[in-house]
Amino acid sequence: MAVRSQSTLEETARRGDKIYERDIKPILAEDQRGRCVAIDVDSGDWAIADEVLDAAQELRTRHPEASDVWLLRVGYRGLYGLGG
């Protein structure tokens, strides 16, 4: 049975952004720009990959119980862009 999250989307985003800014961003090299990061906001653990599904899958392998996962793209305001 899946664990249901008690956090709102806004709370997950706030916590995920805080973990990214504090723990992840300072250690990423400049050549990581454009890669995808999946963050378990409960444990603070994270995974990085070229594709969003690969990052999420790697994180879920280590934390199958994770219910609040925040996804972002290194160096960009959004995970995906619209328009051209």
PyRosetta script that sets phi, psi and omega in degrees:
from pyrosetta import init, pose_from_sequence

init()
pose = pose_from_sequence("MAVRSQSTLEETARRGDKIYERDIKPILAEDQRGRCVAIDVDSGDWAIADEVLDAAQELRTRHPEASDVWLLRVGYRGLYGLGG")
pose.set_psi(1, 135.6)
pose.set_omega(1, -179.9)
pose.set_phi(2, -74.3)
pose.set_psi(2, 145.4)
pose.set_omega(2, 176.3)
pose.set_phi(3, -84.3)
pose.set_psi(3, 128.7)
pose.set_omega(3, 179.2)
pose.set_phi(4, -89.1)
pose.set_psi(4, 137.5)
pose.set_omega(4, -180.0)
pose.set_phi(5, -74.9)
pose.set_psi(5, 143.9)
pose.set_omega(5, 175.2)
pose.set_phi(6, -98.6)
pose.set_psi(6, -8.6)
pose.set_omega(6, -177.2)
pose.set_phi(7, -87.3)
pose.set_psi(7, 149.4)
pose.set_omega(7, 171.9)
pose.set_phi(8, -79.9)
pose.set_psi(8, 164.7)
pose.set_omega(8, 177.3)
pose.set_phi(9, -59.3)
pose.set_psi(9, -40.4)
pose.set_omega(9, -179.6)
pose.set_phi(10, -63.6)
pose.set_psi(10, -40.1)
pose.set_omega(10, 179.2)
pose.set_phi(11, -68.0)
pose.set_psi(11, -42.1)
pose.set_omega(11, 177.2)
pose.set_phi(12, -61.6)
pose.set_psi(12, -43.1)
pose.set_omega(12, 178.7)
pose.set_phi(13, -62.6)
pose.set_psi(13, -45.1)
pose.set_omega(13, -179.5)
pose.set_phi(14, -61.5)
pose.set_psi(14, -46.9)
pose.set_omega(14, -179.4)
pose.set_phi(15, -67.0)
pose.set_psi(15, -42.1)
pose.set_omega(15, 179.2)
pose.set_phi(16, -63.3)
pose.set_psi(16, -43.6)
pose.set_omega(16, 178.1)
pose.set_phi(17, -64.0)
pose.set_psi(17, -38.4)
pose.set_omega(17, 179.3)
pose.set_phi(18, -64.3)
pose.set_psi(18, -45.5)
pose.set_omega(18, 178.4)
pose.set_phi(19, -62.5)
pose.set_psi(19, -43.0)
pose.set_omega(19, 179.9)
pose.set_phi(20, -61.1)
pose.set_psi(20, -50.6)
pose.set_omega(20, -177.2)
pose.set_phi(21, -64.2)
pose.set_psi(21, -39.3)
pose.set_omega(21, -175.1)
pose.set_phi(22, -81.9)
pose.set_psi(22, -42.9)
pose.set_omega(22, -168.6)
pose.set_phi(23, -109.7)
pose.set_psi(23, -31.5)
pose.set_omega(23, -170.2)
pose.set_phi(24, -101.1)
pose.set_psi(24, -52.4)
pose.set_omega(24, -175.7)
pose.set_phi(25, -53.8)
pose.set_psi(25, -42.4)
pose.set_omega(25, -178.4)
pose.set_phi(26, -63.6)
pose.set_psi(26, -20.9)
pose.set_omega(26, -176.7)
pose.set_phi(27, -103.1)
pose.set_psi(27, -5.2)
pose.set_omega(27, 179.8)
pose.set_phi(28, -80.2)
pose.set_psi(28, 138.3)
pose.set_omega(28, 176.1)
pose.set_phi(29, -78.9)
pose.set_psi(29, 158.2)
pose.set_omega(29, -179.3)
pose.set_phi(30, -58.0)
pose.set_psi(30, -31.1)
pose.set_omega(30, -178.0)
pose.set_phi(31, -74.6)
pose.set_psi(31, 1.2)
pose.set_omega(31, 177.4)
pose.set_phi(32, -85.4)
pose.set_psi(32, -7.0)
pose.set_omega(32, -178.3)
pose.set_phi(33, -53.9)
pose.set_psi(33, 131.6)
pose.set_omega(33, 179.2)
pose.set_phi(34, 94.2)
pose.set_psi(34, -13.3)
pose.set_omega(34, 178.2)
pose.set_phi(35, -77.1)
pose.set_psi(35, 161.1)
pose.set_omega(35, -176.9)
pose.set_phi(36, -103.7)
pose.set_psi(36, 139.1)
pose.set_omega(36, 179.5)
pose.set_phi(37, -119.2)
pose.set_psi(37, 133.2)
pose.set_omega(37, 173.2)
pose.set_phi(38, -113.6)
pose.set_psi(38, 127.2)
pose.set_omega(38, -176.1)
pose.set_phi(39, -121.3)
pose.set_psi(39, 125.6)
pose.set_omega(39, 170.4)
pose.set_phi(40, -82.7)
pose.set_psi(40, 107.3)
pose.set_omega(40, -172.9)
pose.set_phi(41, -71.1)
pose.set_psi(41, -15.2)
pose.set_omega(41, 177.3)
pose.set_phi(42, -80.8)
pose.set_psi(42, -43.3)
pose.set_omega(42, -177.5)
pose.set_phi(43, -94.3)
pose.set_psi(43, -23.3)
pose.set_omega(43, -174.4)
pose.set_phi(44, 83.9)
pose.set_psi(44, -3.4)
pose.set_omega(44, 178.3)
pose.set_phi(45, -72.8)
pose.set_psi(45, 155.0)
pose.set_omega(45, -176.8)
pose.set_phi(46, -150.6)
pose.set_psi(46, 163.4)
pose.set_omega(46, 177.3)
pose.set_phi(47, -139.1)
pose.set_psi(47, 150.1)
pose.set_omega(47, 179.7)
pose.set_phi(48, -129.3)
pose.set_psi(48, 140.7)
pose.set_omega(48, 179.7)
pose.set_phi(49, -156.1)
pose.set_psi(49, 170.2)
pose.set_omega(49, 178.8)
pose.set_phi(50, -71.8)
pose.set_psi(50, -29.7)
pose.set_omega(50, -179.5)
pose.set_phi(51, -118.5)
pose.set_psi(51, 145.2)
pose.set_omega(51, -176.2)
pose.set_phi(52, -60.4)
pose.set_psi(52, -41.7)
pose.set_omega(52, -179.1)
pose.set_phi(53, -66.4)
pose.set_psi(53, -33.8)
pose.set_omega(53, 178.0)
pose.set_phi(54, -67.2)
pose.set_psi(54, -41.7)
pose.set_omega(54, 178.0)
pose.set_phi(55, -64.1)
pose.set_psi(55, -45.3)
pose.set_omega(55, -179.8)
pose.set_phi(56, -64.0)
pose.set_psi(56, -41.3)
pose.set_omega(56, 180.0)
pose.set_phi(57, -65.3)
pose.set_psi(57, -42.1)
pose.set_omega(57, 178.2)
pose.set_phi(58, -61.3)
pose.set_psi(58, -44.1)
pose.set_omega(58, 179.0)
pose.set_phi(59, -64.6)
pose.set_psi(59, -43.5)
pose.set_omega(59, 179.4)
pose.set_phi(60, -64.9)
pose.set_psi(60, -28.5)
pose.set_omega(60, 176.6)
pose.set_phi(61, -64.2)
pose.set_psi(61, -40.8)
pose.set_omega(61, 179.7)
pose.set_phi(62, -80.5)
pose.set_psi(62, -30.4)
pose.set_omega(62, -177.1)
pose.set_phi(63, -134.0)
pose.set_psi(63, 73.7)
pose.set_omega(63, -177.6)
pose.set_phi(64, -62.8)
pose.set_psi(64, -19.8)
pose.set_omega(64, -179.1)
pose.set_phi(65, -88.0)
pose.set_psi(65, -2.8)
pose.set_omega(65, -177.1)
pose.set_phi(66, -60.0)
pose.set_psi(66, 126.5)
pose.set_omega(66, -179.8)
pose.set_phi(67, -114.0)
pose.set_psi(67, -20.1)
pose.set_omega(67, 178.1)
pose.set_phi(68, -118.2)
pose.set_psi(68, 98.3)
pose.set_omega(68, -178.6)
pose.set_phi(69, -118.2)
pose.set_psi(69, 127.0)
pose.set_omega(69, 178.6)
pose.set_phi(70, -105.4)
pose.set_psi(70, 132.4)
pose.set_omega(70, -178.0)
pose.set_phi(71, -115.2)
pose.set_psi(71, 138.6)
pose.set_omega(71, 176.9)
pose.set_phi(72, -152.4)
pose.set_psi(72, 165.7)
pose.set_omega(72, 178.7)
pose.set_phi(73, -111.3)
pose.set_psi(73, 127.5)
pose.set_omega(73, -177.1)
pose.set_phi(74, -61.1)
pose.set_psi(74, 124.7)
pose.set_omega(74, 176.2)
pose.set_phi(75, 86.9)
pose.set_psi(75, 3.5)
pose.set_omega(75, -178.8)
pose.set_phi(76, -128.8)
pose.set_psi(76, 154.1)
pose.set_omega(76, 179.2)
pose.set_phi(77, -75.8)
pose.set_psi(77, -26.3)
pose.set_omega(77, -178.7)
pose.set_phi(78, -128.4)
pose.set_psi(78, 162.5)
pose.set_omega(78, 179.1)
pose.set_phi(79, -73.5)
pose.set_psi(79, -40.2)
pose.set_omega(79, 180.0)
pose.set_phi(80, -128.9)
pose.set_psi(80, 150.8)
pose.set_omega(80, 176.6)
pose.set_phi(81, -102.3)
pose.set_psi(81, 151.5)
pose.set_omega(81, 176.4)
pose.set_phi(82, -117.1)
pose.set_psi(82, 143.9)
pose.set_omega(82, 177.9)
pose.set_phi(83, 83.3)
pose.set_psi(83, -174.0)
pose.set_omega(83, -177.4)
pose.set_phi(84, -152.4)
pose.dump_pdb("model.pdb")
